[in-house]
Amino acid sequence: MFEIRKATQSDAQTAFDIRLLAIRHQCIGAYTEKQMLTWTSGSAEDGYCALMEKYFYLGCVQGEPVATGMLDPENREIGAIFIHPDFMERGLGKRIVGFLEDLARDLGLVEVRLDATLNAADFYRRCGYIGEEPAVYHSPSGLQLACVPMVKKL
């Protein structure tokens, strides 16, 4: 059974690990090895812990976290959609995105946006997001990655 719950501070390392595994599994070919290693370097204490205080959620299978997702209502942005590689291709990403969109609607947002990684743009299009033009994402750590800014009316 798949359930989504609010993350707590004690979930930071687990969420960080899911992110690391998902990036290293899914982004091969879309980004260089150097970019992926830089993107996934560091630790949860390097800023990821602070995200747990926000609208950060974990998707759990039988109580075990296997997916993450976050809503930033101030910027009308969805992010941190990561699925543990052992649980990919089961529709969990779509369920996390749908949950976050419902939350955004409940908060009065009429649209949400995101910066899709190159390998995930088609997934987001299947979820109803619109965007084609490539751009450069500037991470807080200074890393620059090609992305596709996308938007969806709710």
PASEBA-1860 file (N, C-alpha, C; in nm, 3 decimals):
! residues 154
1> MFEIRKAT> 0.084/-0.118/0.000/0.000/0.000/0.000/0.089/0.125/0.000 ~ 0.053/0.223/-0.081/0.130/0.347/-0.094/0.059/0.458/-0.018 ~ 0.133/0.522/0.072/0.079/0.633/0.151/0.176/0.750/0.142 ~ 0.122/0.870/0.148/0.205/0.991/0.146/0.189/1.060/0.279 ~ 0.303/1.095/0.338/0.300/1.163/0.468/0.398/1.280/0.470 ~ 0.373/1.374/0.559/0.461/1.489/0.578/0.594/1.439/0.631 ~ 0.702/1.489/0.574/0.835/1.454/0.623/0.863/1.527/0.754 ~ 0.947/1.466/0.834/0.993/1.528/0.958/1.144/1.547/0.949
9> QSDAQTAF> 1.199/1.618/1.044/1.343/1.642/1.045/1.421/1.510/1.046 ~ 1.368/1.410/1.112/1.439/1.281/1.118/1.437/1.207/0.984 ~ 1.360/1.255/0.887/1.354/1.193/0.754/1.456/1.250/0.656 ~ 1.529/1.353/0.698/1.617/1.425/0.604/1.718/1.333/0.536 ~ 1.785/1.249/0.610/1.887/1.162/0.549/1.823/1.062/0.454 ~ 1.710/1.006/0.492/1.641/0.911/0.404/1.599/0.979/0.275 ~ 1.543/1.099/0.285/1.502/1.174/0.165/1.624/1.206/0.078 ~ 1.733/1.246/0.141/1.856/1.277/0.069/1.907/1.152/-0.004
17> DIRLLAIR> 1.902/1.038/0.061/1.949/0.913/0.000/1.862/0.873/-0.119 ~ 1.730/0.889/-0.107/1.640/0.858/-0.220/1.676/0.948/-0.338 ~ 1.698/1.076/-0.311/1.737/1.171/-0.414/1.865/1.127/-0.483 ~ 1.967/1.095/-0.406/2.096/1.052/-0.460/2.080/0.930/-0.550 ~ 2.011/0.829/-0.502/1.994/0.706/-0.580/1.914/0.731/-0.707 ~ 1.809/0.812/-0.698/1.726/0.840/-0.815/1.805/0.915/-0.921 ~ 1.880/1.016/-0.880/1.959/1.094/-0.976/2.062/1.006/-1.044 ~ 2.134/0.929/-0.967/2.240/0.846/-1.025/2.184/0.733/-1.112
25> HQCIGAYT> 2.061/0.694/-1.087/1.998/0.589/-1.167/1.932/0.644/-1.294 ~ 1.859/0.754/-1.281/1.776/0.805/-1.390/1.846/0.905/-1.482 ~ 1.945/0.974/-1.434/2.001/1.085/-1.511/2.123/1.047/-1.594 ~ 2.157/0.920/-1.594/2.269/0.873/-1.676/2.236/0.902/-1.822 ~ 2.328/0.968/-1.890/2.306/1.001/-2.030/2.250/1.140/-2.051 ~ 2.164/1.186/-1.960/2.109/1.322/-1.971/2.210/1.425/-1.923 ~ 2.295/1.384/-1.830/2.397/1.472/-1.773/2.529/1.395/-1.766 ~ 2.637/1.468/-1.758/2.767/1.402/-1.749/2.784/1.339/-1.611
33> EKQMLTWT> 2.877/1.246/-1.604/2.907/1.183/-1.476/2.954/1.287/-1.375 ~ 3.036/1.381/-1.421/3.085/1.486/-1.332/2.969/1.570/-1.277 ~ 2.873/1.606/-1.363/2.758/1.683/-1.318/2.677/1.604/-1.213 ~ 2.655/1.475/-1.241/2.577/1.393/-1.147/2.648/1.378/-1.014 ~ 2.779/1.359/-1.016/2.853/1.345/-0.891/2.854/1.476/-0.812 ~ 2.867/1.587/-0.881/2.862/1.717/-0.814/2.722/1.741/-0.757 ~ 2.619/1.709/-0.835/2.480/1.728/-0.796/2.447/1.647/-0.671 ~ 2.506/1.530/-0.659/2.472/1.441/-0.548/2.578/1.439/-0.438
41> SGSAEDGY> 2.672/1.530/-0.444/2.774/1.534/-0.339/2.718/1.601/-0.214 ~ 2.795/1.598/-0.109/2.753/1.662/0.015/2.672/1.568/0.102 ~ 2.597/1.629/0.192/2.516/1.550/0.285/2.384/1.621/0.311 ~ 2.297/1.553/0.380/2.166/1.610/0.413/2.180/1.738/0.495 ~ 2.286/1.746/0.573/2.307/1.863/0.658/2.345/1.988/0.578 ~ 2.378/1.972/0.451/2.419/2.084/0.368/2.301/2.164/0.312 ~ 2.188/2.160/0.377/2.072/2.237/0.333/1.948/2.154/0.310 ~ 1.967/2.024/0.287/1.850/1.939/0.261/1.765/1.925/0.387
49> CALMEKYF> 1.828/1.925/0.502/1.754/1.915/0.629/1.651/2.027/0.642 ~ 1.688/2.147/0.599/1.597/2.261/0.612/1.470/2.242/0.531 ~ 1.477/2.166/0.424/1.358/2.143/0.341/1.250/2.066/0.415 ~ 1.288/1.986/0.512/1.192/1.904/0.585/1.090/1.989/0.661 ~ 1.126/2.113/0.690/1.036/2.204/0.762/0.928/2.260/0.671 ~ 0.943/2.246/0.541/0.850/2.304/0.444/0.745/2.200/0.408 ~ 0.682/2.220/0.293/0.582/2.126/0.243/0.654/2.011/0.173 ~ 0.727/1.933/0.249/0.806/1.821/0.197/0.738/1.692/0.240
57> YLGCVQGE> 0.721/1.600/0.146/0.645/1.477/0.172/0.723/1.354/0.128 ~ 0.691/1.245/0.193/0.748/1.115/0.158/0.636/1.022/0.115 ~ 0.662/0.951/0.008/0.573/0.843/-0.033/0.628/0.714/0.023 ~ 0.544/0.638/0.091/0.589/0.518/0.161/0.514/0.394/0.112 ~ 0.588/0.287/0.097/0.531/0.156/0.066/0.548/0.072/0.191 ~ 0.438/0.027/0.247/0.438/-0.049/0.372/0.519/0.023/0.480 ~ 0.501/0.155/0.487/0.566/0.236/0.589/0.708/0.277/0.560 ~ 0.767/0.224/0.453/0.906/0.253/0.418/0.913/0.363/0.312
65> PVATGMLD> 0.983/0.474/0.340/0.993/0.582/0.240/1.063/0.537/0.113 ~ 0.998/0.565/-0.002/1.054/0.528/-0.131/1.043/0.641/-0.234 ~ 0.979/0.753/-0.196/0.958/0.864/-0.289/0.954/0.995/-0.212 ~ 0.989/1.103/-0.281/0.985/1.234/-0.217/0.918/1.335/-0.310 ~ 0.873/1.444/-0.253/0.817/1.554/-0.330/0.796/1.674/-0.241 ~ 0.802/1.792/-0.301/0.792/1.915/-0.223/0.712/2.019/-0.299 ~ 0.639/2.100/-0.225/0.568/2.215/-0.280/0.623/2.340/-0.215 ~ 0.657/2.438/-0.297/0.698/2.569/-0.249/0.586/2.665/-0.287
73> PENREIGA> 0.488/2.688/-0.196/0.372/2.769/-0.233/0.406/2.914/-0.267 ~ 0.507/2.970/-0.203/0.543/3.110/-0.231/0.589/3.128/-0.375 ~ 0.659/3.032/-0.427/0.706/3.038/-0.566/0.620/2.958/-0.662 ~ 0.511/2.900/-0.610/0.419/2.818/-0.690/0.497/2.709/-0.765 ~ 0.584/2.640/-0.691/0.675/2.546/-0.754/0.669/2.409/-0.688 ~ 0.670/2.307/-0.772/0.680/2.167/-0.728/0.823/2.122/-0.755 ~ 0.878/2.044/-0.665/1.014/1.996/-0.685/1.046/1.876/-0.600 ~ 1.170/1.834/-0.607/1.222/1.722/-0.529/1.142/1.594/-0.551
81> IFIHPDFM> 1.095/1.574/-0.675/1.023/1.450/-0.708/1.129/1.344/-0.739 ~ 1.149/1.256/-0.645/1.249/1.150/-0.661/1.188/1.018/-0.615 ~ 1.213/0.913/-0.692/1.164/0.779/-0.661/1.284/0.686/-0.647 ~ 1.287/0.609/-0.540/1.393/0.510/-0.522/1.393/0.417/-0.644 ~ 1.510/0.388/-0.700/1.517/0.305/-0.821/1.442/0.172/-0.812 ~ 1.438/0.110/-0.695/1.368/-0.018/-0.681/1.216/-0.004/-0.695 ~ 1.165/0.120/-0.694/1.021/0.142/-0.699/0.978/0.227/-0.819 ~ 1.069/0.247/-0.914/1.036/0.323/-1.035/0.945/0.242/-1.125
89> ERGLGKRI> 0.876/0.313/-1.214/0.787/0.251/-1.313/0.665/0.185/-1.248 ~ 0.620/0.237/-1.136/0.502/0.184/-1.067/0.393/0.291/-1.051 ~ 0.414/0.407/-1.110/0.316/0.514/-1.100/0.328/0.598/-0.975 ~ 0.433/0.578/-0.897/0.446/0.652/-0.771/0.478/0.799/-0.795 ~ 0.558/0.828/-0.896/0.589/0.967/-0.928/0.463/1.044/-0.962 ~ 0.378/0.983/-1.042/0.252/1.047/-1.080/0.163/1.071/-0.958 ~ 0.166/0.978/-0.866/0.085/0.995/-0.744/0.139/1.106/-0.656 ~ 0.271/1.117/-0.644/0.330/1.226/-0.567/0.296/1.360/-0.632
97> VGFLEDLA> 0.312/1.370/-0.764/0.281/1.494/-0.834/0.134/1.530/-0.814 ~ 0.045/1.434/-0.828/-0.099/1.460/-0.808/-0.129/1.507/-0.666 ~ -0.065/1.447/-0.569/-0.082/1.488/-0.429/-0.040/1.634/-0.411 ~ 0.077/1.669/-0.465/0.126/1.806/-0.451/0.038/1.906/-0.525 ~ -0.014/1.867/-0.640/-0.107/1.955/-0.712/-0.235/1.976/-0.632 ~ -0.287/1.870/-0.570/-0.406/1.885/-0.485/-0.378/1.978/-0.368 ~ -0.261/1.963/-0.309/-0.222/2.051/-0.198/-0.214/2.196/-0.246 ~ -0.156/2.216/-0.364/-0.147/2.352/-0.421/-0.286/2.412/-0.442
105> RDLGLVEV> -0.379/2.331/-0.495/-0.517/2.379/-0.512/-0.578/2.417/-0.378 ~ -0.558/2.332/-0.278/-0.611/2.360/-0.144/-0.556/2.490/-0.087 ~ -0.436/2.526/-0.126/-0.373/2.650/-0.079/-0.410/2.770/-0.167 ~ -0.496/2.746/-0.267/-0.544/2.856/-0.351/-0.460/2.886/-0.473 ~ -0.364/2.802/-0.504/-0.282/2.826/-0.623/-0.359/2.787/-0.749 ~ -0.341/2.862/-0.855/-0.411/2.833/-0.980/-0.318/2.772/-1.084 ~ -0.188/2.776/-1.058/-0.091/2.709/-1.144/0.032/2.675/-1.061 ~ 0.106/2.577/-1.110/0.233/2.541/-1.049/0.335/2.527/-1.161
113> RLDATLNA> 0.460/2.542/-1.121/0.567/2.529/-1.219/0.676/2.440/-1.162 ~ 0.768/2.403/-1.248/0.881/2.321/-1.208/0.990/2.332/-1.313 ~ 1.109/2.294/-1.275/1.221/2.283/-1.367/1.249/2.134/-1.384 ~ 1.207/2.080/-1.498/1.224/1.937/-1.523/1.367/1.907/-1.565 ~ 1.422/1.800/-1.510/1.549/1.752/-1.563/1.524/1.702/-1.705 ~ 1.629/1.694/-1.784/1.612/1.655/-1.923/1.548/1.517/-1.937 ~ 1.583/1.427/-1.848/1.528/1.291/-1.854/1.385/1.283/-1.805 ~ 1.335/1.385/-1.733/1.201/1.380/-1.674/1.097/1.465/-1.747
121> ADFYRRCG> 1.139/1.544/-1.847/1.046/1.634/-1.914/0.927/1.560/-1.974 ~ 0.949/1.446/-2.037/0.837/1.371/-2.096/0.740/1.321/-1.989 ~ 0.792/1.279/-1.875/0.706/1.237/-1.763/0.613/1.352/-1.724 ~ 0.668/1.472/-1.707/0.586/1.586/-1.666/0.487/1.625/-1.775 ~ 0.524/1.611/-1.901/0.427/1.638/-2.009/0.309/1.542/-1.998 ~ 0.337/1.416/-1.967/0.228/1.318/-1.950/0.139/1.353/-1.830 ~ 0.194/1.429/-1.735/0.118/1.476/-1.619/0.047/1.609/-1.646 ~ 0.057/1.660/-1.769/-0.013/1.782/-1.806/0.068/1.910/-1.801
129> YIGEEPAV> 0.197/1.901/-1.781/0.281/2.020/-1.776/0.321/2.061/-1.918 ~ 0.335/2.192/-1.936/0.369/2.246/-2.067/0.503/2.318/-2.056 ~ 0.589/2.290/-2.154/0.720/2.354/-2.160/0.809/2.280/-2.255 ~ 0.878/2.354/-2.340/0.966/2.294/-2.440/1.104/2.356/-2.440 ~ 1.112/2.484/-2.407/1.237/2.558/-2.421/1.337/2.520/-2.312 ~ 1.456/2.479/-2.351/1.558/2.447/-2.251/1.608/2.574/-2.182 ~ 1.654/2.557/-2.060/1.709/2.666/-1.981/1.821/2.608/-1.895 ~ 1.876/2.691/-1.810/1.981/2.644/-1.719/1.933/2.665/-1.576
137> YHSPSGLQ> 1.934/2.556/-1.500/1.899/2.561/-1.358/2.026/2.592/-1.280 ~ 2.018/2.689/-1.190/2.131/2.725/-1.104/2.099/2.676/-0.963 ~ 2.167/2.571/-0.919/2.140/2.515/-0.788/2.202/2.602/-0.679 ~ 2.152/2.589/-0.556/2.211/2.665/-0.445/2.360/2.637/-0.426 ~ 2.405/2.518/-0.468/2.546/2.482/-0.453/2.633/2.539/-0.564 ~ 2.571/2.606/-0.662/2.646/2.664/-0.772/2.649/2.579/-0.897 ~ 2.596/2.460/-0.891/2.591/2.372/-1.008/2.493/2.427/-1.110 ~ 2.528/2.418/-1.237/2.439/2.460/-1.344/2.403/2.338/-1.427
145> LACVPMVK> 2.272/2.315/-1.442/2.223/2.199/-1.516/2.121/2.243/-1.620 ~ 2.125/2.181/-1.736/2.020/2.205/-1.835/1.889/2.151/-1.779 ~ 1.781/2.224/-1.804/1.649/2.183/-1.757/1.543/2.234/-1.855 ~ 1.419/2.198/-1.828/1.306/2.245/-1.908/1.206/2.305/-1.811 ~ 1.195/2.440/-1.805/1.093/2.502/-1.721/0.954/2.465/-1.774 ~ 0.865/2.428/-1.682/0.732/2.383/-1.722/0.628/2.444/-1.628 ~ 0.505/2.450/-1.677/0.396/2.505/-1.597/0.269/2.424/-1.621 ~ 0.181/2.424/-1.522/0.053/2.355/-1.535/-0.054/2.438/-1.465
153> KL> -0.162/2.462/-1.536/-0.278/2.527/-1.477/-0.352/2.423/-1.394 ~ -0.395/2.463/-1.275/-0.465/2.369/-1.187/-0.615/2.385/-1.198
END
